[in-house]
């Protein structure tokens, strides 16, 4: 897996030239959330689809 810095650089370099700071920040936010999700999954920190469905119904 790429380092965080390399992944950020690669992502930003693929954005259109018309991208603004909000676009850049959004893509960096997504990188962070995906990385954190992968780490949590590897640690077994997740819930099953059934558990999620029950949780959503309680809203």
N, CA, C and O atoms as a MOPAC input file, in Angstrom:
PM7 MOZYME 1SCF
protein

 N      0.84700 1    -1.18000 1     0.00000 1
 C      0.00000 1     0.00000 1     0.00000 1
 C      0.89200 1     1.24200 1     0.00000 1
 O      1.93700 1     1.28200 1     0.64900 1
 N      0.45500 1     2.23200 1    -0.73200 1
 C      1.20300 1     3.48900 1    -0.78400 1
 C      1.23300 1     4.15600 1     0.58000 1
 O      0.36500 1     3.93500 1     1.42500 1
 N      2.24800 1     4.97200 1     0.76900 1
 C      2.26100 1     5.78200 1     1.97400 1
 C      1.14300 1     6.81100 1     1.85500 1
 O      0.66500 1     7.08700 1     0.75500 1
 N      0.74100 1     7.35900 1     2.94900 1
 C     -0.31800 1     8.36600 1     2.95200 1
 C      0.06200 1     9.54700 1     2.07400 1
 O     -0.76100 1    10.03600 1     1.30000 1
 N      1.29400 1    10.00500 1     2.18500 1
 C      1.73700 1    11.14200 1     1.37100 1
 C      1.66100 1    10.81500 1    -0.11500 1
 O      1.19300 1    11.63600 1    -0.90400 1
 N      2.11100 1     9.64100 1    -0.50500 1
 C      2.09400 1     9.27400 1    -1.91800 1
 C      0.67100 1     9.12900 1    -2.42200 1
 O      0.36000 1     9.53700 1    -3.54100 1
 N     -0.19400 1     8.55200 1    -1.60300 1
 C     -1.59200 1     8.39800 1    -2.00300 1
 C     -2.25000 1     9.76900 1    -2.18400 1
 O     -3.01700 1     9.96400 1    -3.12700 1
 N     -1.95900 1    10.71300 1    -1.29600 1
 C     -2.50200 1    12.06900 1    -1.41600 1
 C     -1.99000 1    12.74800 1    -2.68300 1
 O     -2.76000 1    13.37100 1    -3.41400 1
 N     -0.70000 1    12.62800 1    -2.93800 1
 C     -0.10600 1    13.23800 1    -4.13600 1
 C     -0.71300 1    12.63700 1    -5.39700 1
 O     -1.05800 1    13.36500 1    -6.32800 1
 N     -0.84500 1    11.31700 1    -5.43300 1
 C     -1.42500 1    10.65100 1    -6.60000 1
 C     -2.87100 1    11.10600 1    -6.82800 1
 O     -3.27900 1    11.36900 1    -7.95900 1
 N     -3.62100 1    11.19100 1    -5.75900 1
 C     -5.02700 1    11.59400 1    -5.86700 1
 C     -5.14900 1    13.02300 1    -6.36600 1
 O     -5.93100 1    13.30700 1    -7.27400 1
 N     -4.38000 1    13.91800 1    -5.77400 1
 C     -4.44400 1    15.32900 1    -6.17600 1
 C     -4.00200 1    15.49800 1    -7.62400 1
 O     -4.58000 1    16.29300 1    -8.36500 1
 N     -2.98400 1    14.75600 1    -8.02400 1
 C     -2.48700 1    14.89700 1    -9.40000 1
 C     -3.49700 1    14.42400 1   -10.43800 1
 O     -3.40900 1    14.81200 1   -11.60300 1
 N     -4.45000 1    13.59600 1   -10.03600 1
 C     -5.46400 1    13.09400 1   -10.96200 1
 C     -6.68100 1    14.01600 1   -11.06600 1
 O     -7.53800 1    13.81700 1   -11.92800 1
 N     -6.75800 1    15.01200 1   -10.19900 1
 C     -7.89000 1    15.93900 1   -10.25000 1
 C     -7.77400 1    16.85100 1   -11.47300 1
 O     -6.68300 1    17.09900 1   -11.98600 1
 N     -8.90200 1    17.33000 1   -11.91000 1
 C     -8.92100 1    18.27100 1   -13.02800 1
 C     -8.20500 1    19.56100 1   -12.63500 1
 O     -8.12000 1    19.90300 1   -11.45600 1
 N     -7.70100 1    20.25700 1   -13.62100 1
 C     -7.03200 1    21.53700 1   -13.35900 1
 C     -7.98700 1    22.56600 1   -12.77600 1
 O     -7.55400 1    23.55000 1   -12.17700 1
 N     -9.26600 1    22.34600 1   -12.94900 1
 C    -10.26600 1    23.27700 1   -12.42200 1
 C    -10.64900 1    22.97400 1   -10.97300 1
 O    -11.47800 1    23.67800 1   -10.39600 1
 N    -10.05600 1    21.93800 1   -10.38000 1
 C    -10.36900 1    21.57300 1    -8.99400 1
 C    -10.00000 1    22.72400 1    -8.06400 1
 O     -8.98300 1    23.39400 1    -8.23900 1
 N    -10.85800 1    22.92900 1    -7.07200 1
 C    -10.57600 1    23.97300 1    -6.08800 1
 C    -10.17400 1    23.32900 1    -4.76400 1
 O    -10.10700 1    22.10400 1    -4.65600 1
 N     -9.91200 1    24.14400 1    -3.77700 1
 C     -9.44100 1    23.64100 1    -2.48100 1
 C    -10.47500 1    22.71400 1    -1.82800 1
 O    -10.10700 1    21.76000 1    -1.14200 1
 N    -11.75900 1    22.99200 1    -2.03900 1
 C    -12.79600 1    22.12600 1    -1.47900 1
 C    -12.75000 1    20.73800 1    -2.11500 1
 O    -12.93100 1    19.73300 1    -1.42700 1
 N    -12.51200 1    20.68000 1    -3.41300 1
 C    -12.38100 1    19.39200 1    -4.09400 1
 C    -11.19900 1    18.60100 1    -3.52900 1
 O    -11.30800 1    17.40300 1    -3.26700 1
 N    -10.08800 1    19.27700 1    -3.34900 1
 C     -8.88600 1    18.63100 1    -2.81100 1
 C     -9.13400 1    18.11800 1    -1.39700 1
 O     -8.78900 1    16.98300 1    -1.06800 1
 N     -9.73100 1    18.95800 1    -0.57300 1
 C    -10.00500 1    18.57200 1     0.81200 1
 C    -10.96500 1    17.39200 1     0.87600 1
 O    -10.79800 1    16.50000 1     1.70900 1
 N    -11.97000 1    17.37900 1     0.00100 1
 C    -12.92700 1    16.27900 1    -0.03100 1
 C    -12.22800 1    14.96400 1    -0.36800 1
 O    -12.47600 1    13.94400 1     0.27500 1
 N    -11.36600 1    14.98800 1    -1.36300 1
 C    -10.65700 1    13.76600 1    -1.75700 1
 C     -9.69200 1    13.30200 1    -0.66100 1
 O     -9.54000 1    12.10000 1    -0.44400 1
 N     -9.05500 1    14.22200 1     0.01600 1
 C     -8.18000 1    13.84200 1     1.13000 1
 C     -9.00400 1    13.26500 1     2.28700 1
 O     -8.57100 1    12.32700 1     2.95700 1
 N    -10.17800 1    13.82400 1     2.51400 1
 C    -11.09400 1    13.30900 1     3.53500 1
 C    -11.47400 1    11.86400 1     3.20500 1
 O    -11.47600 1    11.00500 1     4.08600 1
 N    -11.79400 1    11.59800 1     1.93500 1
 C    -12.14800 1    10.23500 1     1.53000 1
 C    -10.99900 1     9.25500 1     1.74800 1
 O    -11.20600 1     8.13500 1     2.21600 1
 N     -9.77700 1     9.69000 1     1.40300 1
 C     -8.60500 1     8.84500 1     1.63000 1
 C     -8.51500 1     8.47800 1     3.10400 1
 O     -8.29000 1     7.31800 1     3.44800 1
 N     -8.68900 1     9.46100 1     3.96800 1
 C     -8.60800 1     9.23500 1     5.41200 1
 C     -9.67000 1     8.25100 1     5.87700 1
 O     -9.37100 1     7.33400 1     6.64200 1
 N    -10.89700 1     8.42700 1     5.43000 1
 C    -11.98600 1     7.55400 1     5.86900 1
 C    -11.79600 1     6.12600 1     5.37300 1
 O    -12.05300 1     5.18000 1     6.11800 1
 N    -11.35600 1     5.95300 1     4.14000 1
 C    -11.12900 1     4.61200 1     3.60900 1
 C     -9.99700 1     3.92700 1     4.36600 1
 O    -10.10900 1     2.75300 1     4.71800 1
 N     -8.91400 1     4.64600 1     4.61800 1
 C     -7.80200 1     4.06800 1     5.36900 1
 C     -8.24000 1     3.65000 1     6.77500 1
 O     -7.90000 1     2.56200 1     7.23900 1
 N     -8.98900 1     4.51300 1     7.44200 1
 C     -9.46300 1     4.18800 1     8.79200 1
 C    -10.42000 1     3.00000 1     8.76800 1
 O    -10.40000 1     2.16700 1     9.67400 1
 N    -11.25600 1     2.92000 1     7.73900 1
 C    -12.16700 1     1.78800 1     7.60500 1
 C    -11.42200 1     0.47800 1     7.39300 1
 O    -11.77000 1    -0.54800 1     7.97600 1
 N    -10.40000 1     0.52200 1     6.55900 1
 C     -9.58800 1    -0.67900 1     6.32600 1
 C     -8.88300 1    -1.12100 1     7.61100 1
 O     -8.84400 1    -2.31000 1     7.92800 1
 N     -8.33500 1    -0.16900 1     8.33500 1
 C     -7.65000 1    -0.49400 1     9.58800 1
 C     -8.62500 1    -1.10500 1    10.58800 1
 O     -8.29900 1    -2.09200 1    11.24800 1
 N     -9.81200 1    -0.53000 1    10.70600 1
 C    -10.81600 1    -1.05200 1    11.63500 1
 C    -11.23200 1    -2.46400 1    11.22300 1
 O    -11.39000 1    -3.34000 1    12.07300 1
 N    -11.40500 1    -2.68000 1     9.93500 1
 C    -11.79100 1    -3.99500 1     9.43800 1
 C    -10.71900 1    -5.03400 1     9.75600 1
 O    -11.03500 1    -6.14900 1    10.17100 1
 N     -9.45900 1    -4.67000 1     9.56200 1
 C     -8.36300 1    -5.59600 1     9.84900 1
 C     -8.29000 1    -5.93900 1    11.32900 1
 O     -7.84100 1    -7.02500 1    11.69600 1
 N     -8.73500 1    -5.00800 1    12.18600 1
 C     -8.74000 1    -5.24900 1    13.62900 1
 C    -10.00900 1    -5.96600 1    14.09000 1
 O    -10.15700 1    -6.29200 1    15.26800 1
 N    -10.93100 1    -6.20900 1    13.13700 1
 C    -12.18600 1    -6.86300 1    13.49200 1
 C    -13.19300 1    -5.91000 1    14.10500 1
 O    -14.14900 1    -6.34600 1    14.74700 1
 N    -12.99600 1    -4.64100 1    13.91900 1
 C    -13.87000 1    -3.62100 1    14.49600 1
 C    -14.96000 1    -3.23700 1    13.49700 1
 O    -14.92000 1    -2.16700 1    12.89000 1
 N    -15.92900 1    -4.13100 1    13.34100 1
 C    -17.03400 1    -3.86700 1    12.43000 1
 C    -18.24800 1    -4.62400 1    12.93200 1
 O    -18.14500 1    -5.47400 1    13.81600 1
 N    -19.41000 1    -4.30200 1    12.35100 1
 C    -20.62500 1    -5.01000 1    12.72000 1
 C    -21.16800 1    -5.71300 1    11.48200 1
 O    -20.85100 1    -5.34100 1    10.35200 1
 N    -21.98200 1    -6.72400 1    11.70800 1
 C    -22.55000 1    -7.48700 1    10.59500 1
 C    -23.66000 1    -6.68300 1     9.92200 1
 O    -24.14800 1    -5.69000 1    10.46200 1
 N    -24.04100 1    -7.13100 1     8.74500 1
 C    -25.12400 1    -6.47200 1     8.01600 1
 C    -26.42500 1    -6.54600 1     8.81500 1
 O    -27.20500 1    -5.59400 1     8.82100 1
 N    -26.65800 1    -7.66700 1     9.48400 1
 C    -27.87000 1    -7.81100 1    10.30000 1
 C    -27.86800 1    -6.81500 1    11.45800 1
 O    -28.88900 1    -6.19600 1    11.75400 1
 N    -26.72600 1    -6.66800 1    12.10300 1
 C    -26.61900 1    -5.71100 1    13.20000 1
 C    -26.83600 1    -4.28100 1    12.70500 1
 O    -27.48200 1    -3.47600 1    13.37600 1
 N    -26.30400 1    -3.97800 1    11.55000 1
 C    -26.48400 1    -2.65500 1    10.97200 1
 C    -27.94400 1    -2.40100 1    10.64400 1
 O    -28.46300 1    -1.31300 1    10.89200 1
 N    -28.60300 1    -3.40300 1    10.08700 1
 C    -30.01800 1    -3.25400 1     9.75000 1
 C    -30.84500 1    -2.97500 1    11.00500 1
 O    -31.72900 1    -2.11900 1    10.98500 1
 N    -30.56400 1    -3.69100 1    12.09500 1
 C    -31.27600 1    -3.45200 1    13.35800 1
 C    -31.01300 1    -2.04300 1    13.85900 1
 O    -31.92600 1    -1.36800 1    14.33500 1
 N    -29.77100 1    -1.60000 1    13.75400 1
 C    -29.42200 1    -0.26700 1    14.21200 1
 C    -30.16100 1     0.80300 1    13.40100 1
 O    -30.67000 1     1.77200 1    13.96500 1
 N    -30.21800 1     0.62600 1    12.09100 1
 C    -30.89600 1     1.59900 1    11.22400 1
 C    -32.38800 1     1.64900 1    11.56800 1
 O    -32.97400 1     2.73100 1    11.60000 1
 N    -33.00400 1     0.50200 1    11.82300 1
 C    -34.43400 1     0.46900 1    12.16000 1
 C    -34.71800 1     1.21100 1    13.46300 1
 O    -35.82700 1     1.70500 1    13.66900 1
 N    -33.71900 1     1.29000 1    14.34100 1
 C    -33.94400 1     1.96800 1    15.63300 1
 C    -33.89100 1     3.49300 1    15.51400 1
 O    -34.23300 1     4.20600 1    16.45700 1
 N    -33.46500 1     3.98200 1    14.36200 1
 C    -33.40600 1     5.42000 1    14.16000 1
 C    -34.78700 1     5.94400 1    14.04600 1
 O    -34.97800 1     7.14700 1    13.87000 1

